[in-house]
Protein backbone atom coordinates (compact mmCIF):
# COMPACT_ATOMS: atom_id res chain seq x y z
CA UNK A 1 0.00 0.00 0.00
CA UNK A 2 1.05 3.60 -0.25
CA UNK A 3 3.70 5.00 2.02
CA UNK A 4 2.28 6.92 4.92
CA UNK A 5 4.25 10.03 5.85
CA UNK A 6 4.22 10.84 9.56
CA UNK A 7 3.43 14.53 9.65
CA UNK A 8 2.41 15.69 13.09
CA UNK A 9 0.11 18.64 13.05
CA UNK A 10 0.61 22.09 14.46
CA UNK A 11 -0.57 25.35 13.14
CA UNK A 12 0.81 28.90 13.22
CA UNK A 13 -0.71 31.93 11.51
CA UNK A 14 1.83 34.33 10.07
CA UNK A 15 -0.82 36.40 8.35
CA UNK A 16 -1.94 39.41 10.38
CA UNK A 17 -5.13 41.22 9.48
CA UNK A 18 -6.86 38.03 8.46
CA UNK A 19 -10.01 36.73 10.10
CA UNK A 20 -9.20 33.42 11.72
CA UNK A 21 -11.28 30.37 10.85
CA UNK A 22 -11.49 27.04 12.61
CA UNK A 23 -10.55 24.65 9.80
CA UNK A 24 -12.17 21.26 9.53
CA UNK A 25 -8.84 19.48 9.24
CA UNK A 26 -8.55 15.72 8.69
CA UNK A 27 -7.74 13.60 11.73
CA UNK A 28 -4.28 14.01 13.14
CA UNK A 29 -1.95 11.58 11.37
CA UNK A 30 0.07 9.15 13.48
CA UNK A 31 0.17 5.57 12.24
CA UNK A 32 0.41 4.32 15.83
CA UNK A 33 -2.93 5.89 16.80
CA UNK A 34 -5.97 3.61 16.69
CA UNK A 35 -8.62 6.22 17.59
CA UNK A 36 -8.56 7.94 14.20
CA UNK A 37 -8.34 5.07 11.71
CA UNK A 38 -10.98 3.25 9.68
CA UNK A 39 -8.71 0.46 8.54
CA UNK A 40 -7.62 -1.73 11.46
CA UNK A 41 -9.57 -5.00 11.63
CA UNK A 42 -12.15 -5.32 14.44
CA UNK A 43 -11.23 -1.88 15.77
CA UNK A 44 -13.98 -0.08 17.72
CA UNK A 45 -14.23 3.71 17.65
CA UNK A 46 -17.09 6.02 18.54
CA UNK A 47 -17.42 9.54 17.14
CA UNK A 48 -19.00 12.51 18.91
CA UNK A 49 -22.33 11.67 17.23
CA UNK A 50 -22.24 7.91 17.98
CA UNK A 51 -20.83 7.97 21.53
CA UNK A 52 -23.36 6.49 24.00
CA UNK A 53 -24.23 9.16 26.55
CA UNK A 54 -22.37 8.86 29.86
CA UNK A 55 -20.30 5.88 28.71
CA UNK A 56 -17.34 5.38 31.05
CA UNK A 57 -15.78 2.12 29.84
CA UNK A 58 -16.37 -0.48 27.15
CA UNK A 59 -14.61 -3.84 27.15
CA UNK A 60 -14.85 -6.22 24.21
CA UNK A 61 -13.63 -9.82 24.26
CA UNK A 62 -13.60 -12.67 21.76
CA UNK A 63 -12.57 -16.22 22.67
CA UNK A 64 -11.68 -14.95 26.13
CA UNK A 65 -9.17 -12.41 24.76
CA UNK A 66 -9.50 -8.63 25.03
CA UNK A 67 -9.76 -6.97 21.61
CA UNK A 68 -10.88 -3.46 22.56
CA UNK A 69 -11.08 -1.37 25.72
CA UNK A 70 -12.26 2.25 25.59
CA UNK A 71 -12.43 4.65 28.55
CA UNK A 72 -14.02 8.11 28.59
CA UNK A 73 -14.06 10.98 31.06
CA UNK A 74 -17.30 12.63 32.22
CA UNK A 75 -17.16 15.05 29.26
CA UNK A 76 -17.18 12.20 26.75
CA UNK A 77 -13.48 12.54 25.88
CA UNK A 78 -11.64 9.35 24.96
CA UNK A 79 -8.88 9.04 27.57
CA UNK A 80 -7.77 5.44 27.01
CA UNK A 81 -7.86 3.18 23.94
CA UNK A 82 -6.65 -0.43 24.13
CA UNK A 83 -6.58 -2.45 20.93
CA UNK A 84 -5.33 -5.94 20.08
CA UNK A 85 -5.05 -7.48 16.64
CA UNK A 86 -4.68 -11.19 16.01
CA UNK A 87 -1.59 -11.95 13.89
CA UNK A 88 -1.08 -15.73 13.84
CA UNK A 89 -0.64 -18.77 16.04
CA UNK A 90 3.12 -18.59 15.38
CA UNK A 91 3.44 -14.92 16.33
CA UNK A 92 4.96 -14.20 19.74
CA UNK A 93 1.84 -13.84 21.91
CA UNK A 94 -0.46 -14.29 18.88
CA UNK A 95 -1.74 -10.69 19.26
CA UNK A 96 -0.23 -7.28 18.55
CA UNK A 97 -1.20 -4.63 21.14
CA UNK A 98 -1.56 -0.85 20.75
CA UNK A 99 -2.57 1.41 23.66
CA UNK A 100 -3.35 5.10 23.36
CA UNK A 101 -3.73 7.57 26.25
CA UNK A 102 -5.12 11.08 25.75
CA UNK A 103 -4.89 14.08 28.10
CA UNK A 104 -7.25 17.09 27.71
CA UNK A 105 -7.35 20.73 28.83
CA UNK A 106 -10.32 22.58 30.34
CA UNK A 107 -11.63 23.28 26.81
CA UNK A 108 -11.81 19.53 26.10
CA UNK A 109 -8.97 19.86 23.60
CA UNK A 110 -6.40 17.03 23.56
CA UNK A 111 -3.05 18.40 24.74
CA UNK A 112 -1.07 15.16 24.90
CA UNK A 113 -1.24 11.67 23.38
CA UNK A 114 0.95 8.82 24.60
CA UNK A 115 1.10 5.52 22.72
CA UNK A 116 2.57 2.10 23.43
CA UNK A 117 2.94 -0.33 20.52
CA UNK A 118 4.09 -3.87 21.30
CA UNK A 119 6.01 -4.20 18.02
CA UNK A 120 7.32 -0.65 17.45
CA UNK A 121 7.81 1.18 20.74
CA UNK A 122 6.35 4.34 22.26
CA UNK A 123 5.46 7.83 21.04
CA UNK A 124 4.35 11.11 22.56
CA UNK A 125 2.66 14.10 20.91
CA UNK A 126 1.98 17.44 22.63
CA UNK A 127 -0.58 19.76 20.96
CA UNK A 128 -0.84 23.55 21.06
CA UNK A 129 -3.73 25.64 19.69
CA UNK A 130 -4.57 29.13 18.47
CA UNK A 131 -7.45 31.18 19.86
CA UNK A 132 -10.09 29.57 17.61
CA UNK A 133 -8.98 25.98 18.18
CA UNK A 134 -6.64 25.25 15.27
CA UNK A 135 -3.60 23.25 16.28
CA UNK A 136 -0.53 25.43 15.82
CA UNK A 137 2.26 23.22 17.09
CA UNK A 138 2.93 19.57 17.90
CA UNK A 139 6.05 18.50 19.76
CA UNK A 140 6.85 14.81 19.36
CA UNK A 141 9.26 12.23 20.69
CA UNK A 142 9.43 8.47 20.99
CA UNK A 143 11.21 5.33 22.07
CA UNK A 144 12.02 2.74 19.41
CA UNK A 145 12.22 -0.96 20.21
CA UNK A 146 15.74 -2.26 19.68
CA UNK A 147 16.80 -5.81 18.97
CA UNK A 148 14.10 -8.41 18.36
CA UNK A 149 10.98 -6.56 17.19
CA UNK A 150 8.63 -9.54 17.00
CA UNK A 151 6.22 -8.27 19.64
CA UNK A 152 9.13 -7.41 21.93
CA UNK A 153 6.85 -5.38 24.22
CA UNK A 154 4.25 -8.12 24.54
CA UNK A 155 3.94 -7.24 28.23
CA UNK A 156 1.82 -4.15 27.49
CA UNK A 157 -1.20 -6.39 26.83
CA UNK A 158 -1.55 -6.48 30.64
CA UNK A 159 -1.89 -2.67 30.93
CA UNK A 160 -5.67 -2.73 30.86
CA UNK A 161 -6.40 0.37 32.97
CA UNK A 162 -5.28 3.99 32.79
CA UNK A 163 -3.50 3.77 36.15
CA UNK A 164 -1.47 0.78 34.93
CA UNK A 165 -0.57 2.62 31.73
CA UNK A 166 0.45 5.80 33.57
CA UNK A 167 2.86 3.88 35.85
CA UNK A 168 4.47 1.89 33.03
CA UNK A 169 8.27 2.09 32.89
CA UNK A 170 8.38 3.14 29.24
CA UNK A 171 5.70 5.80 29.72
CA UNK A 172 7.71 7.25 32.60
CA UNK A 173 10.79 7.35 30.34
CA UNK A 174 8.74 8.93 27.55
CA UNK A 175 7.41 11.70 29.78
CA UNK A 176 10.96 12.53 30.90
CA UNK A 177 12.39 12.90 27.39
CA UNK A 178 13.56 16.45 26.68
CA UNK A 179 14.48 16.31 22.99
CA UNK A 180 11.39 16.67 20.80
CA UNK A 181 10.82 17.34 17.12
CA UNK A 182 8.41 20.10 16.17
CA UNK A 183 5.99 20.58 13.27
CA UNK A 184 4.18 23.74 12.27
CA UNK A 185 1.09 24.65 10.31
CA UNK A 186 0.99 28.07 8.69
CA UNK A 187 -2.48 29.43 7.89
CA UNK A 188 -3.39 31.64 4.98
CA UNK A 189 -7.01 32.40 5.79
CA UNK A 190 -7.50 34.51 2.67
CA UNK A 191 -6.36 31.71 0.36
CA UNK A 192 -8.10 29.09 2.54
CA UNK A 193 -5.05 26.88 2.81
CA UNK A 194 -2.82 25.44 5.48
CA UNK A 195 0.86 24.62 5.01
CA UNK A 196 2.40 21.95 7.25
CA UNK A 197 6.12 21.33 7.55
CA UNK A 198 8.87 20.24 9.92
CA UNK A 199 10.36 23.03 11.96
CA UNK A 200 13.78 21.40 11.50
CA UNK A 201 13.70 21.77 7.70
CA UNK A 202 13.23 24.73 5.33
CA UNK A 203 9.51 25.32 4.78
CA UNK A 204 9.94 24.90 1.00
CA UNK A 205 11.68 21.49 1.26
CA UNK A 206 9.12 18.86 2.34
CA UNK A 207 5.65 20.09 3.22
CA UNK A 208 1.90 19.52 2.83
CA UNK A 209 -0.72 21.92 1.52
CA UNK A 210 -4.31 21.46 2.73
CA UNK A 211 -6.74 23.41 0.53
CA UNK A 212 -10.31 24.30 1.54
CA UNK A 213 -13.36 25.64 -0.29
CA UNK A 214 -15.74 28.40 0.79
CA UNK A 215 -17.78 25.90 2.83
CA UNK A 216 -14.72 24.98 4.91
CA UNK A 217 -14.56 21.58 3.22
CA UNK A 218 -11.17 20.05 2.51
CA UNK A 219 -10.68 19.72 -1.26
CA UNK A 220 -7.08 18.51 -1.43
CA UNK A 221 -4.10 17.33 0.51
CA UNK A 222 -0.99 17.83 -1.64
CA UNK A 223 2.34 16.47 -0.44
CA UNK A 224 5.51 18.14 -1.72
CA UNK A 225 8.83 16.28 -1.69
CA UNK A 226 11.80 18.58 -2.30
CA UNK A 227 9.43 21.07 -3.91
CA UNK A 228 7.73 18.58 -6.27
CA UNK A 229 4.27 17.09 -5.83
CA UNK A 230 4.41 13.59 -4.41
CA UNK A 231 1.20 12.19 -5.92
CA UNK A 232 1.47 8.79 -4.22
CA UNK A 233 0.65 10.39 -0.87
CA UNK A 234 -1.70 13.14 -2.05
CA UNK A 235 -5.45 13.13 -2.64
CA UNK A 236 -8.09 15.38 -4.19
CA UNK A 237 -11.73 15.70 -3.13
CA UNK A 238 -14.94 16.86 -4.77
CA UNK A 239 -18.43 17.06 -3.29
CA UNK A 240 -21.52 16.13 -5.27
CA UNK A 241 -24.98 16.01 -3.72
CA UNK A 242 -24.38 14.29 -0.37
CA UNK A 243 -21.29 12.41 -1.52
CA UNK A 244 -17.61 13.01 -0.82
CA UNK A 245 -15.48 11.72 -3.73
CA UNK A 246 -11.75 11.28 -3.11
CA UNK A 247 -9.33 10.54 -5.95
CA UNK A 248 -5.73 9.34 -5.74
CA UNK A 249 -3.05 9.12 -8.42
CA UNK A 250 0.33 7.54 -9.07
CA UNK A 251 3.48 9.49 -9.93
CA UNK A 252 2.53 9.40 -13.62
CA UNK A 253 -0.78 11.08 -12.66
CA UNK A 254 -2.81 7.97 -13.52
CA UNK A 255 -5.93 7.56 -11.40
CA UNK A 256 -5.32 4.66 -8.99
CA UNK A 257 -8.20 4.88 -6.51
CA UNK A 258 -11.62 6.49 -6.16
CA UNK A 259 -13.39 6.50 -2.81
CA UNK A 260 -17.01 7.61 -2.44
CA UNK A 261 -18.32 8.33 1.06
CA UNK A 262 -21.92 9.16 1.91
CA UNK A 263 -24.41 8.84 4.80
CA UNK A 264 -27.14 6.24 5.00
CA UNK A 265 -29.41 6.95 7.96
CA UNK A 266 -27.14 6.81 11.04
CA UNK A 267 -24.40 4.92 9.19
CA UNK A 268 -21.65 5.87 6.73
CA UNK A 269 -21.01 4.01 3.48
CA UNK A 270 -17.55 4.02 1.91
CA UNK A 271 -17.12 2.54 -1.58
CA UNK A 272 -13.61 2.12 -2.99
CA UNK A 273 -12.47 1.20 -6.49
CA UNK A 274 -8.73 0.61 -6.78
CA UNK A 275 -7.15 0.10 -10.20
CA UNK A 276 -3.58 -0.27 -8.89
CA UNK A 277 -4.24 -3.32 -6.72
CA UNK A 278 -7.42 -4.24 -8.61
CA UNK A 279 -9.99 -4.45 -5.85
CA UNK A 280 -13.46 -3.10 -5.18
CA UNK A 281 -14.79 -2.64 -1.70
CA UNK A 282 -18.03 -1.51 -0.09
CA UNK A 283 -17.98 -0.88 3.64
CA UNK A 284 -20.51 0.36 6.16
CA UNK A 285 -19.52 2.04 9.41
CA UNK A 286 -21.21 3.17 12.59
CA UNK A 287 -18.99 6.09 13.50
CA UNK A 288 -15.61 4.52 12.75
CA UNK A 289 -16.62 0.98 13.66
CA UNK A 290 -16.89 -1.41 10.71
CA UNK A 291 -20.24 -3.23 10.57
CA UNK A 292 -20.28 -4.54 6.97
CA UNK A 293 -17.60 -5.29 4.37
CA UNK A 294 -18.10 -6.55 0.81
CA UNK A 295 -14.83 -6.83 -1.16
CA UNK A 296 -13.73 -8.27 -4.47
CA UNK A 297 -10.13 -8.78 -5.62
CA UNK A 298 -9.70 -9.26 -9.36
CA UNK A 299 -6.26 -10.93 -9.37
CA UNK A 300 -7.40 -14.02 -7.47
CA UNK A 301 -11.10 -13.65 -8.33
CA UNK A 302 -11.95 -13.69 -4.62
CA UNK A 303 -15.08 -12.21 -3.09
CA UNK A 304 -14.95 -11.61 0.67
CA UNK A 305 -17.99 -10.72 2.73
CA UNK A 306 -18.04 -9.82 6.42
CA UNK A 307 -21.44 -9.49 8.06
CA UNK A 308 -21.98 -8.32 11.63
CA UNK A 309 -24.75 -8.64 14.20
CA UNK A 310 -24.87 -5.58 16.46
CA UNK A 311 -25.86 -4.80 20.03
CA UNK A 312 -28.10 -1.91 21.09
CA UNK A 313 -25.18 0.54 20.70
CA UNK A 314 -24.40 -0.74 17.18
CA UNK A 315 -21.20 -2.48 18.26
CA UNK A 316 -20.55 -5.97 16.82
CA UNK A 317 -21.50 -9.05 18.81
CA UNK A 318 -21.00 -11.51 15.95
CA UNK A 319 -19.09 -11.58 12.67
CA UNK A 320 -19.52 -14.12 9.88
CA UNK A 321 -16.80 -14.07 7.22
CA UNK A 322 -17.47 -15.61 3.81
CA UNK A 323 -15.13 -16.27 0.88
CA UNK A 324 -16.69 -16.83 -2.52
CA UNK A 325 -20.06 -17.55 -0.91
CA UNK A 326 -18.83 -20.07 1.66
CA UNK A 327 -18.52 -19.43 5.39
CA UNK A 328 -14.83 -19.10 6.27
CA UNK A 329 -15.02 -18.16 9.96
CA UNK A 330 -17.33 -16.93 12.71
CA UNK A 331 -16.43 -14.75 15.68
CA UNK A 332 -18.52 -14.01 18.77
CA UNK A 333 -17.89 -10.81 20.76
CA UNK A 334 -18.78 -10.12 24.39
CA UNK A 335 -19.29 -6.42 25.10
CA UNK A 336 -19.34 -5.05 28.65
CA UNK A 337 -20.44 -1.45 29.25
CA UNK A 338 -19.95 0.75 32.30
CA UNK A 339 -21.65 4.15 32.61
CA UNK A 340 -21.28 7.19 34.84
N, C-alpha and C positions, 0 to 999 in steps of 0.2 A: 504494500500500500504506500501511499505518498508519505514522504518524510514530513514529520511534524516539527516545526521550529518552536523552540521554547522561548516565547517572548512574554515576559512578565509585564504587567500593565501598570503604568503610572502616567499621570497626565499633568502637563504644566502649560498654562496659557501665557504666551509671550505677546499677545495681541491686546494692547490697551484700547479702550474706547469701544470694545465690542460687547454686545449683550451676551452674557454667558447662557448656555443651554445645557441641560442635563441630557447627554447623549445616550441613546439606547444601544450601548455597546454589546457585542457578543460576550458570552461568558468568558471569564478570565481563563487563559490557556496555560495549563500545567498538566502534562500527561500523567502525573502521579495522582491527580485529583479525581475522585470518583463521584463527586456531587454534581458535576457539570456535564457529564458525558451521557450520550445516548447509546454508546456502542458496546459497553461491557456486558457479557452475558449474565442474565439473572441478577442484574443490578437494580436495586430499588431506589428511586428518588422521587420525592414530592416537590411540587412547585408551590408558590405562594397561593395559587388558586386551587390546588388539589390537597393541600395539607389539612388533615383532620383537626378540627378545632380542639385546642388544649392537649394535643398529643405530647406526651413526655418521652416515651421510649417505645420503639418497635423492635422486636426480635423475630427473625425468621430463620427457621431450621429446615433442613431436608436430610433424611437418613441420619438424624441425630447430630448433624454437623451444622454449626452456625454458618449462614451465608451472608446475612445482612443484619446489622444493628444500627439504628438511627436514634439519636437523642436530641431533644429540642429544649430550649429554655422557655420561660413563661411568655415570651414575646413571639414564639414560633420560629426562632432562629435555630438553624441546624448547628449544634455545637460539637457533635461527635458522629462520625460515619465509619462504620466497620464493614468491610467487604471482603469476602473470600471467593476465589474462583478455582473450580476444580481443574487440574492440569492433566494428571494421569496417575495410574496406580504405581508407576515407576518413579514418579517425581518425589523428591524428598518432602515428606509430609502430605503429599497428594494435592494440597491446596496452596495457592498463592494468596497472601493476605496484604490488604492495603487499609490503613487507618488514617482518617483525616480528622483534625481537631481545629475548630474555628473559634476565635475570640472576637467579641463585638464591643463597640463603644456605646455611649448612651443614646446615639441616634440609630441604633440597630444596624450600623455599617460594620462589616467585617474589617478588623484592623490587623489580624494575624491568622495565618493558616500554618499548621504544623502537620507533616505527613510522615508516616512510617510505611515503608514498602519492603516486604520480606525478601525481595530479590534484587532490589536496587539500592536502598539505603533510606536516608531521611532528607526532608527539605523543609525550609521555612520561608514564608513570604510575609512581609509587613507592608500594609497598604496605607496610603495617605491620600486625602481628598481635598478638592477645592470647595468653595462655599456653596455650590449647588449640587455637590455629590458626585462629581466626576473624579475618578482616581487620578492623581497627579504623579504619584511616585510609588514604586514597589521596590523594596530592598529585599534581596534574596540570598540565601546561603544553603548549604547542604552538607551531608556526610555520605560519601560513597562507600558501598561495601567493597572490601578488598579481598583478594583470594578467591576461594570457591564462591561463586554467585548462584549456585543452585539452591535457592531458598535458604540462604545462609542465616537470615534473621527469622527463621521459622518460629522462634519463641514469641513473636509479637501476636500470634493468634490467641494467646492467653490474656492479652490486654483488652478485656471486654467491657471496661467501664472507664469513664473519663479520669477518675482518680488514679487508676492503674496506669493509664497513658501518661498523665502529667508527671508521675514519679519515675517513669522509665529512664534508664541510664543514658540512652541515646538522645532522648528528648532534653534531658538536663544538659548534655553536651551541646546540643543544637542551640538552646537558648543562651548559652554562654559564648557562642561564636561571635567574634567582633568584626571579622572581614566579611563584607556583604557586597554583592554586585547590585547595581542600580539601573533601572529602566525608566524612561520618561515618555510621556505623551504630550505633544504640543498641539494646542487647539487653535484652529483658524475658524472662528464662528461665522465669519462672513462667507467663507468658501465651503462651510459645512463639512470640514474634514478634520481628521485627527492623524497626526504623525507619531509613530512609536519607534523608539530606537534605544540602543544601549548607551548609557551615559559614558561608558568607557571607550566608545568608538565615535568617530566623526558622524554627525547626523546625516550625512549624505552617502554613507558607506553601505550599511545594511539597515533597512528600516521597513516599516509597514505603513501604508496609507489606508485609513478607513474613510470611505466617502458616504455621505448621507444625502437624502433628498429633503424636500421642503416639509415632509411629514415626519421627519426624524426617523426614517427607516434606513437601515444600512443597505447600500446598493453595491458596494464592492469592498473587498479586502485585497489589496495589491501588495505583494511582497517584492521588495527590491533587494537584489544581491549585487553588491558592488556597483550600484547605480542602474542595473538592468532589471527588468521585470522578471521575476522567477514565477512563471506560470504554474508550475507543478504545485505550488503551495498557495496560490491565489484563487479567489472565486468572485463571481459576479452575479448579482441578484436583480430580478425584476418582479414586480407585483402585478398580478392580473386577477381581477375580481377578488376572491378571498384566498387566492393562492400565492405562495411565495416560491419562486422558481430560481434555483441556484444552479449555475453552470460552471464547470471546471474544464481546464484545457491542459494539454501537454506543452512542452517547450516549443513545438512546431505550430502551436496555436490551433491544434485539432481538438475538437470537443471530445472529452473523455467521459464526462458524467453529467447527468441532469437529475436534479433532485427537486421534487414538487412536494410542498408541505401545505396542508390545509386542515381546518377544523372539521370535525364531525361530531355534533352534539358536544359532550364534555371530553371527547377524545381528540387526539391529533393523528392524522394520517401522514406518513412520509413514504413517497414512492421514488425509487431510485433506478435509473437505467445507466449502466456503466458499459461503455464500449471498449475500454482498455482491458478490463478483466472479464468482460462478456458475462455480466450477470444482471438480472432484474430482481428487484426486491420491493415488496409492499409491506410496510410495518404500521402497526397501530400502537399508540402510547397513551397511557393515562399519566399526565405530567411528563416525567421522563422515565416512566416504568413501562417496559415492553409488555404488551398483552396479546400481540398477534404478529406473526412473521410468516410471510409467504415469499419464498425465494426460488429463483431458477438460474442455474449456471449452465451456459451453453457448451462449454468445453467438454464436460462429462455428462451432459444431458441429464442433470440431476435436479429434481424438484424437492425442496425441503419446506415443510410446513410445521410451524409450532403454534399450537392452540392452547389457550390458558383458561382455566376456570378461576373466577375472582371472588374475593370475600366482599363484605359490605363496604369496604374502603377502596375497592378496585385494585387490590394487591393480589397477586397470584397465589392460589392454594393448590393448583394442579397444572402440570404442563404435559401435553402429549406431543411428541415429536415424530413426524412421519417423513420418510424418504421414498419418493416415487410412489406414493399412495399406500405404503405399508408402514405400520407402526414400528418405529425404531427404538423408542424409549419413553418411559413415563416417570415423572417426578412428582412427589407429593410434598407440599410445603406446610409447615406449621407456623402460624403467625401469632405472636403474643403482643398485645397492646397494653400500654400503661398511660393513664391520663392524669393531668393535674386536677 
